[in-house]
């Protein structure tokens, strides 16, 4: 994904790897070949987001300014980047340049009179008590399921799900334990087009569409069977948007502006629940020295991913990365320098793993990376990229005698259930055998368990 000033259509033809697209993405790609420039630009963003979902790319930046969203993506194979600018608040205009009035196909939530969200007092007291009751649930997923049921009984829907904000995706809490359950899209879930997501995140206001079939500009980026009505509202708490709550009906004109105000209020309440839960989980599961996940979180996620492999028949990989000669950094430059290097190496690991991967500090100068749903070749590629990116950098030490220093990592890897049949077996083959072999063979290298001969074991 090489950064370019070419047109959106040229980017589409030369940047998007067609062989990596799934069936739905291929359908969108083909329709865009005959679309106009603006539609191609929106479609390019949609396809890049799909590549992120498929594990081939990562969104590294999302900035909104003066009504334009600038989105930057990195190809996880070549490490090249591309930036696309789209109109985050698409407004139809007359030929003379004057903006049109609010389209009749759009819903606008009843506001508090200042253009903001609806006042709580405008909603029935019984409904407010029911919403408040969701906070008494022990787990976040249970609280949101309760709110889903509440919306089912009030506004009704055929599909409901929440979408994680791109800002949250790139944060150090993006894969905390409950988020995997909370933000997991159910099979057949709908996806709001990127332009609408950008508009909601920029303005903080809910959007409702009475009839999706009448939204010709957005039809290309909706599932081929999408129809009916849509309401989407930001999961906002104290000015930060954690994601979107999306409610769909298969029936056109199914919702009123009062319904949108109800969904908007529930989304705001859900945003508060997410914020409070994340604050607690970050205290429990984030290693303060390296600012990535800790050993406790790693153990929980390893058990979860191994169970998922049993359920789905897919494979996962485990990588163990150990800093070479790290004791010398502490001995020669001090523990403050060692802590600084640890944080920087942790960041390199997190930035060069796939977006779906889980990076944690295992202990001391050793890190663990869990790679869900991966082939042996892809796991090796991730491990080699991590090793190479660490070796190519100079890390700031904060020590006047040696302001920066090179460090390297040795990486061991194994796959479950292909190489190991149990948790202890997987850890043993990854850490004690593969990583130990990488160290013994000269360090600064990647060794997987299947490369280790019986005599070396």
N, C-alpha and C positions, 0 to 999 in steps of 0.2 A: 504494500500500500504506500506508494511513493507520493509525497506531497506534490501537488501540481496546480497550475493555474488554468488548466484546460476546462472545457465546458463540462456540465454535468453529464451530458450524453457520452462524451469521451471517457469520463471517469467510470460511468456505468459499464462501458464495453471493455475497458482495459484494467479496471481495478477489481471488479467483482469476479471472484473465481467461481465460474458457473458449476464446475464439478463438485463444489462443496455445498451447493444449495440443496435444500430439501424440496419436496414437490410443491408446497405452497409458495416458497420463495421463487421457484422457477416460473410459476404462473405469473407472479408479479413482475419478474424480470422480463418476460416476453411481452406483457402489456405495455411496459415502459419503453420498449424499442420504438413505438410509434406515438409516444406521448410528447407534450410540449415541454419546454425547458423547466418550468416551475414544477411540473408533475414529476419529471425525471429526478430533480434535486430531492424532492420529498421521498421518492421511491428509493433513491440511493441510500438515504438515511435508514429507511425501513429495512433494506437488504443488509446494510452494515450491522444494524441491531440484531438481525436474525443470525448473522455470522457470529456475533458475540454470544448469543444464546446457544449456538452450536459448538462453541469452544474454539473457534478459529481466529477470533479477534477480541479486542478489549476496548471499551470506550474509556479514554483517558482524561477527557475534559468536556465540560458542558457549561458554556457561559452564555448568558442572555443579556443583551444590551440594546437599547433603542428598538425594541421589537424584533431583533434578529437573534436567533440561536446559533452559536458556533459550536459544532460538535467535532471532536477529534477522536480518531480511532487508530489503533495499532494492530498491525498484522502480527500474530504471535509466532509465525514461522519466519518471516523475513525481518520483523521488527520495524518495518517502514510504517510511516504514519500518513494519514490523510485528514484534512479538515474540511468540513462541509458547512456552509452557512444557509440557513433556511429562515423563512418568515415565521416567527413563533406565534404571531397573532394575525392570521390571514383574515383580512377584511375586504369584502367586495367593494369596489368603487365605481362611481359613474364615470362616463367619458370625460367630464369636465374636472374630475379629480376630487369631487366631494364625496365623503363616505356615505354609504347607504345607511338606512336605519337598521336596527336589529332584525335579521332575517326571521320571517314568521316560523321557519323550521327550527329555530333555536328557543330553548327555555332559559329563563333568567330567574334565579332564585330570589324570592322576596327578601329585600334587604332591610337593614335597620334604619334606613333613611340616609345614611352617609356613604352608601355604595359598598358597605361591608357585608359580613355574613348576617344571617337572621338572628334576632334576639331569641334567647331561650324561652322567654315568656310568651312568644308567639306560638309555641307548640303546646299541645295538651299536657296537663300536669301528669296524667297517668303515663303518658309516653315518656316523659322526662324521668319519672321514677324507674320505669323499665330499663331505660338506657343506663341510668346510674347503677342499677343492679348488676350490670355486666362486670363492673370493676371488682366485684366480690369473688369472681372466679379465680382459682389458684393460678392457672396457666394462661398465657396470652392467647394461644390458639383457641382455648375454650371460651374466653371472653369474646373474641371476634366471632366465633360460631354462634354465640348467643345473640350478638348484634345482627348477624346474617338472618337468623330466625325471626328476629324482631322486624327487620325490614321486609321479610317475606310476608309477614302478617299485616303490614301496614301499606307499603307501596306495591308489593308483589314484584317478582322477577322470574325470568327463566335461567339467567346466568348471573353469577356474582363472583367477584374475585378482587384481590388487591394487587397492585403493581408497585414494586420497589423503586423509589426515586434513584436516579443515576448518581445523585450525590451520596446516597447511602450505600450504593453498590461499591463505591471506591473508598469507603471509610473502613476503619479497623474493626468495626462491629458488623460488617456486612454479612458474615456467615455465623453469627452467634447462634447458639443451639436452636432457640425457638423460631428464629427468622426463617429457617429452612421449612418449617411447617406452615408458618404464617403466610409467606410469600410464594409458596409452591402453587403453580397454576394447575388447576384440575384439567383433566383431559377434555378437550373441546372448548376450553375457555376462550373468550373473545379478547382481542387486543385493540386498545385505543390507538389510532394513528399518532405518529410522533409529533405532528404539528399541534394536535390538540393537547397532548401531554405537556409540550413546551409552553403552550398558552396557559394551562392551568398552573404549572409550577411558577411561571413568571407573575401572574396576576393574583394567585391564591384564591381564585373564584371558581365555583363549580360550573359545569357546562352540561346542558341537556340538549339532545337532538330528538325531535319528534319522530322523524321518519328518515332512517338511514338510506333508503332507496332514493330519496330526493337530494342527498348530498353527493352530487356527481364528482366533485373535486376529491373527495375522500374514498370513493368506492374502490379505487384501485388498491388501497392499502388496508382494506378490510377483508376478513375471510370471505371466500367466494360465496358462502351460504349466509352471510350476515344480512340481517333485515330487522325491521322493527324499530325500537326506540333505545336510546342510550342515555344514561346519566353518569357523570364522572365528577368526583369531588376530591380535593386534596386532603391527605391525612396530615394535618398541620397541628403543631404544638409550639407555642412560644416563638413563632416566626420561622420555624424550620419545617419543611415539607418532607415527610418520610416516604411518601408514595401516594398512590391514587386508589380510591375506592370506586369500582366500576360496577354498575348495575344495568343489565340488559333485559329487554323484553322482546319476544319475537313478534309482538303486535305493534304496529305503527300507532302513534299518538296515544300510547299507553299511560304517559305520565303528564302531570300538571306541574305548574311552577311551585305549588305547595309541596308536591312530592320531591322536587329537586331540593327545596329548602330542608326537608326532612333528612334526605340522604346527606346533604351538606353538614347538618348538625351531627349526625351519627359519625361521619368521617372525622370531624374535628374531635369528637370524644375518643374515637379509636386512635387518633394521632397522639392524644395524651396518654392512653394506655401503653402504646408502643414506646413512647419516650421514657416513661417511668420504668418499664421492663428493661429497656436497653441500658439505662443507668445502673440498674442492679446487676445485670449480666456482665457489663463491662468491668465492674468491680470484682466479679467472681472469676471471669474467664480471660481477662487480658493481663499479660505479663507486663508489669510496670517498667522493667528494665529495658526490654526490647520493643515494647508497644505493639506486640502481636499476640496471638492466642497463647495460652499457657498449657502446661502438661495436662491439667485436669480437663480442659476443653478438648485437647487432642484425644484423650482416652474415650471421652463420650462420643466424639465424632467417628473415631475408628470403629467402635462397636456399632454405631448407626449405619455406617457405610458398608460394613461387612454383612449386616443383616439385610441391607438393600440388595447386595449382590446375590444373596441366597434367594431373595424374593423375585428378582428380575432376571437372573442368569447372566448379568453383566459382570465384567471384571473391574477391579480397582487396583491402583498401584500405591505403594508406600515408598517414599524416599527418605533417607536419613542423610543429612548434610552436616559435616563436622569441620570446623575451622582448623586449618593446618597451622601448627605452631602458635596457637593463640596464647599459650602460657608466656611466650616471649614478649608479647605485647604488654601483658600485665606486669611482668617482671621488669622490663626495660622502660616502659612509658607510664606505668601506674594504672590502677584499677579504673580511674575516671576515663582514661583513654580507652581501656578495654571495653567499658560500658558503651562509650560512644561508637566504637567499631561494631559492637554487637547490634546496636540499634540500626546502624546503616546497612549492615549485611542483612538484617531481618527485612528491611525495606526493599532491598534488591530482590530477595527471595519472593516477597509478596508481589512485587511489580512484574516479575518474569514468570510466575506460575500462571496457569490459566485462571480465568475469572471464577470458575466453579471450584477451584482447588482450595484446600485448607492448609494454611501454613501456621506452624506453632513452634514455640521454643520447647524442646524436649527436656533440656537440662544442660547447665553449664554452657559450653559453646556449641552444642548440638541442636539442630533444628529438624523438624519432621514436616513432611509435605504429603497430604493425602490427595490422590488424584482419582475422583470418581469416574466411572464409565470411560475407561481409557484402554487403548491397545498398547502392546509392549513397545511398538515403534514410537508412538506419541509420548509415552512416559519417558523413554530414553531422550527424545528431543527436548522435553521440558527440563530434564535433569542436566543435560549438556548445556542448555541455554543458561540455566542458573549458574553452573560452574564457570562458564565463559564470562558471563557478565560480572561476577564477583572478581575474577582474575584480572579483568580489564580496568578496574577502577582503583583509584587511590582514595583511601578513607581518611577523613579528618580525625585527628587524634586529640586536638586541643592542647598538645604538648609543644612548647616553644622549641625544644631541641630537635623534634621531628614532627612537623605539623601534619604530615600525611604519611600513610604507609600502605603498601600493597599487602593484601592477604589472599589466600586461596582457600577453597573448600574441596574436600573429598566427599563423593556422594555414592551411597549404596542404595540399591533398589530391588524390589520384588513385587510380584503380582499375586493378588488373591482372587479366585481360588486356583489359579494356574500353577503357582509355585508353592503355595502353602495352603493348608486346610484348616488352620486355626489361628487365633490371634497370637498366641505365644510362638507358633511356628513362623508366622509372618514377620514378627518383630525380630526373631532370632536370625532368620535368613537375610533380612534387610540390614540389621545393625551388626550383629556379631560376625556374620560371614561376608556379605557383600561389601559393607563399609570398611570392615577390617582389611579385606583384600585390597581395596582401593588405597588404603593407607600404606600397606606393606609393599605395594607395587610402585610407590614413588609419590603418592599424594597428588592433589590437584587433578583428579580424574574421576570418571564415572564407571562403576562396575555394578552390573545387575547379577542377581543370584544365578541365573541360567548361564552366565559366562564363567562362573567359578568351577574349576575342575574338582573332581572328587579328592585328588591328592592335596589341593589347596585348602579344602575344608578341614 
